[in-house]
Amino acid sequence: MKYYSLNHNAPEVNFEQAVIQGLAPDKGLYFPKNISTLKPSFFENIESYSNEEIAYDAIKQFVGDEIPETELRKIIKETLSFDFPLVEVEKDIYSLELFHGPTMAFKDVGARFMSRCLAYFNKNNDQKNTVLVATSGDTGGAVASGFLGVKGVDVVILYPSGKVSDIQERQLTTLRQNIRALEVDGVFDDCQDMVKKAFLDNNLNFKNLTSANSINIARWLPQMFYFFFAYKTLKKHKKPLVVSCPSGNFGNICAGILAKKLGLPIAHFVASTNANDTVPKFLETGTYDPKPSKATISNAMDVGNPSNFIRIQEMYNNDLAKFEKDFSSYSFDDEETKVALKTIYNQNGYIAEPHGAVGYLGLKKELKNHPDAIGFFLETAHPIKFLDIVENVLNIKLPIPQQIESVLGKEKISTKIKTYEELKAFLKA
Ligand SMILES: *Cc1c(COP(=O)(O)O)cnc(C)c1O
């Protein structure tokens, strides 16, 4: 499969090059040149396929012959080493729980897939890649866990000092081996700026830097798997399906739309956002006007300029009318999110967390336009990852899951930095 840059000013590359580079040299996101729908019989018989078989059929065209079938099947098996339960939280509304992986957020899926692809590509050479990633919380932990011990890959994670939760910090500072954490005296945007600068710095070319954010196709593409899994479970209802994704960089929803392009029968998508409402405003006014991000209680979605929105526009050939038929986007503030957390808990006994609650709100709103439909929202993280808010709002005490327990006792190791020069010196050393 060939990939082109959405800035249209860089050569086409194959899957391997796109994964290793992350971003095209013209700073555009890579996009697959051809997308073929799967056979109707695949969807007719989907109940008889295992999750691993579904994932393989969904992704094989994007990998082509660059990873042999047995290897790709092994990568998928290791990626999907946990469950993706669909829980009914009220009549016709389901929560697709994506948080049963090692770091308890959906980012485990993409991080595990990408790390294993890189390991395969490095199998027979002495090439070293450095994965450089800025995190506001969840990405860092998932990348640290997914890449731990992967041959030929060093991981450097930048996080804002004092601005991630204790659990999140331990998930990215206690693993050792090929994972190193830089504690930046600043906010998330400072970390992000330093990472961007490093990618543009010719003095660092020798480090083969790549990103592990959803701009990387190997993080983005496997995120379509769980839309197929949910369909497999809900198909028996024979009703149109509405899907709501709590959205920040719009990687998840972009993967869902790709699944639809492959033929998955999803009637309508909702991108549910917090107060960072660039896309809902765009659908309302027709003007795309990105703003600096605002801090909210669903902080993994505090994104003012969602990086994957351009991929979604590409899938609709920038045809707004066609796009709006399939897609809505709504914004909810922190107060509404807290009320939703309480409603879901009090009426149904289900414990969501702020991101899932935003997804629930968007789904409820959109289902009013589809009286004959059923729907699911993505529950993107385990409530324990947002323990302070969940315990406060619901007035409950959450038990600590084993995945989290295992990092709590470990000692943090990080290197404090303040400036880009310090990052550069660290990478060169
Ligand atoms: C990253 C993240 C999101 C946002 O996902 P996108 O794919 O960037 O839209 C939502 N919820 C949680 C918990 C996250 O960690």
The ligand as an ORCA input file, in Angstrom:
! r2SCAN-3c Opt
* xyz 0 1
  C      -6.683     10.379     23.895
  C      -7.983     10.272     24.595
  C      -9.196     10.715     24.003
  C      -9.237     11.421     22.678
  O      -9.100     10.542     21.608
  P      -8.812     11.079     20.134
  O      -8.625      9.850     19.333
  O      -7.587     11.935     20.205
  O     -10.008     11.874     19.707
  C     -10.387     10.501     24.701
  N     -10.389      9.928     25.922
  C      -9.258      9.507     26.519
  C      -9.345      8.893     27.877
  C      -8.019      9.655     25.889
  O      -6.910      9.240     26.515
*
